[in-house]
Amino acid sequence: MGLAFSLIITAVGLILALAVHPAGSHPVDVNTVGWILFVIGLVAFILDLLLWSTWGPGYLRRTAVVDAGPDYPVRRRAYGQRRTVVEEEDVSAPQGPPPGY
């Protein structure tokens, strides 16, 4: 579940639990269903926050130390992020005019 979905379930659960007052006797208690939805939405919200890659407890384990040499500072990056590597080739200038002339 996502953060928004868990917040919607939590809000619907609180509305059913606190704001709805059934008039007659029904086989399903709306207030109990509301409290169940509230607890499920709250647990899902907390799990989403804990498993979020930048906040969760696993965030500290996913960093690597990259040492580029003595002239560069130590940088940290999370595993799974894209990194662009540019390799430059030393190509001498061609002799004569380019092809097609």
NORDA-V873897 format. One record per residue. N is the residue number from 1. RES is the residue in one letter. OMEGA is omega in whole degrees, 0 to 359 (* if undefined). BURIAL is # if it has 24 or more other ideal C-beta (glycine too) atoms within 12 Angstrom, else .. Layout:
N,RES,OMEGA,BURIAL + N,RES,OMEGA,BURIAL
//
This chain:
1,M,177,. + 2,G,180,. + 3,L,182,. + 4,A,181,. + 5,F,179,. + 6,S,176,# + 7,L,177,. + 8,I,178,. + 9,I,178,# + 10,T,180,# + 11,A,178,. + 12,V,178,# + 13,G,178,# + 14,L,177,. + 15,I,179,. + 16,L,184,# + 17,A,189,# + 18,L,188,. + 19,A,182,. + 20,V,178,. + 21,H,182,. + 22,P,184,. + 23,A,184,. + 24,G,177,. + 25,S,180,. + 26,H,179,. + 27,P,179,. + 28,V,179,. + 29,D,184,. + 30,V,180,# + 31,N,178,. + 32,T,176,. + 33,V,178,. + 34,G,179,# + 35,W,178,. + 36,I,178,. + 37,L,179,# + 38,F,181,# + 39,V,179,. + 40,I,178,. + 41,G,179,# + 42,L,178,. + 43,V,179,. + 44,A,179,# + 45,F,179,# + 46,I,178,. + 47,L,177,. + 48,D,178,. + 49,L,181,. + 50,L,183,. + 51,L,177,. + 52,W,191,. + 53,S,182,. + 54,T,180,. + 55,W,191,. + 56,G,181,. + 57,P,179,. + 58,G,182,. + 59,Y,182,. + 60,L,179,. + 61,R,185,. + 62,R,180,. + 63,T,179,. + 64,A,178,. + 65,V,180,. + 66,V,180,. + 67,D,184,. + 68,A,179,. + 69,G,184,. + 70,P,182,. + 71,D,184,. + 72,Y,177,. + 73,P,178,. + 74,V,181,. + 75,R,176,. + 76,R,175,. + 77,R,180,. + 78,A,176,. + 79,Y,179,. + 80,G,177,. + 81,Q,180,. + 82,R,178,. + 83,R,181,. + 84,T,177,. + 85,V,180,. + 86,V,177,. + 87,E,180,. + 88,E,178,. + 89,E,178,. + 90,D,182,. + 91,V,179,. + 92,S,181,. + 93,A,180,. + 94,P,179,. + 95,Q,178,. + 96,G,182,. + 97,P,177,. + 98,P,180,. + 99,P,177,. + 100,G,179,. + 101,Y,*,.
//
